[in-house]
Every structure is written in structure tokens, then in C-alpha cells.
């Protein structure tokens, strides 16, 4: 059994796919008998991100991070994010000649351009430096691998997919909806970089339902009063939201995978999306949904061709057990 250190700047109480992925992976590794330590922000003083209050950055020092790593004495170090903790852990490994792995979860260049108008080329330059020092870089999809290689990322790339919790995201009898059908559902952060307004401004039949919260919620709720904003849901409540919907809409162009896409499929919901990394790798059959540059066309096609049984079959193939096996195989000894 191995001693595995996972370093992440994204952790609870944040609600997003990165946190769910890392938390579930760590728990699954422990169930398999491995010893796992997660170096995350709660152990340090924190400040809120000025453009995104839900995100907190750790005010860590090199000494405290080094002490934590030394005490744990890992066999493998996986650095999952490029924030303050990720940078300090990377520095520790490089200074000692340790090998480490990284993962590319978030398109920060696109996010920062959308939220703060930071030129993408500046952020990609930093990310190339960060990840090219790794002995392995994990990515979720072939299209993301192709994109990163074209942008000059040279670290060895290894696949690390995602899974769903079948106790929550499962087929249910079609639930009644208090809203006119078809119910078009979005689940995720309500923020500018998610492209939600491109969905909300469309003239579509039925009702748009937004599950989640974030800095853009108040403004969007005010400007789109016909849209149902339900806030965060989890567990059975979240599963019930999927069960009462007719179609899942994923309007992001900046996600690297879209964990909610496979959660929707596992519930039998077809998905309409832009042809971005993640959806374009997953929605490979018309019965699963459509990826189009015209999101209204994708919605229309998905309402017409989406098939519940095909979605359930596809969603069942995404398991956390398989993902954790991939993760273990991708790790490099220090």
C-alpha cells in the first residue's frame, strides 16, 4: 500500500467538480487500503478571491508546507491545482529532486479572461511552466490532451476520467414537475465563465431551471424572472432535480470535462452543449445529446433525438472505482 499526498487549493466548502473528484478519489483510495493525506486550505489562514468570494486562497508559508510534507513522508505527490498550495508543494518537490504528478482540471486562462480580462497568453505561459515540470500530467479527455499539446504542454499526459455516485445519480420514475414542460435543467456554479446567460437568453419551450449558486446569481435572477433559480441542492434533493427534468443544458465553453454531464446521463437525461472539451468527448451519439455552436439548435436536436435508455447505459460506464484505478496507475514515485 502507498502513502499518497494530494495537494489542492480547491476544497470544501467549495461546491464544484474539482472538489467532488478529489474528495471521492481520496476516500476511494483509503477504502483500498492506501494512506492518503490531502493538503488543502483549511489548515492555513485564508483570504477570499476578490472576483470570486466562494474561493479562498491559503496564506501558507514555504516552511509550514514543507513541514507538513516531511511529516507525512509520501511515496507519491500529486499536485492538483496551480494555486498557492500547489506552487509551494511544487517548489518543495523540485528543490529536492522529487518527481510529482499534476492534473489539469480548470481552464484558468479562459476564466481569468472572462472575469478579469487577463490575456490568455499570460496565464497559459504560467501553466506551461507549472505542468511541464511534472513527470505526469493527468487530463480527463482526448480533446483536452490535443488542445494542451497544441499550446506547448510537454509533460507526459495520462488519462484520468471521472465517475458518478450511483446511489444519487440513478434512474428514477419520471417525477412530476411544478413547472411547464419541457424542463431544461442546468446544475453548477452560477458565474460568468460558465456561459449561463447564453442559455438563459434563448427562446425555448417550457421552463429553465438553475440549480447552484455563485456570484452571478442575483444579477441573472433579476434579469431573467421567468427562470427558476433553486440554489444549491445535494444528495437526494439533487437527484430529484435531475429526475424532474426533461433535458440537461451545459452552456460552458471553458470546462475541461463537466462532471454534471455524466451525472445527467446516469439519471437518463440527454444533454445539449457547445462543442467544448468534455461534452464533445462524451456526447458521441445523437441519443445522448448534441454539441453545436448554436446552443438553441443543440437543444432542439436533443429534445427530438435524446433517448433515456441510451443515456442510462452511457452513464453507467463512468465509475469512481475505474477512475481511481486510472489515478493510481498514473502516479509516479517521488
Buried (B, 14 or more C-beta within 10 A) or exposed (E): EBBBBBBBBBBEEBBBBBBBBBBBBBEBBEEBEBBBBBBBBEBBEBEEEEBBEBBBBBEBEEEBBBEBBEEBEBBBBBBBBBBBBBBBBBEBBEEEEBBBBBBBBBBBBBBBBBBEEBEBEEBBBEBBEBBEBBBBBBBBBEBBBEBBEEBEBEBEBBBBBBBBBBEBBBBBEEEEBEBEEBBBBBBBBBBBBBBBBBBBEBEBEBBBBBBBBBBBBEEBBEEBEEBBBBEBBEEEEBBBBBBBBBBBBBBBBBBBBBBBBBBBBBBBBBBBBBBBBBBBBBBEBBBBBBBBEEBBEBBBBBBEBBBBEBBBBBBBEBBBEEBBEBBBEBBBEB
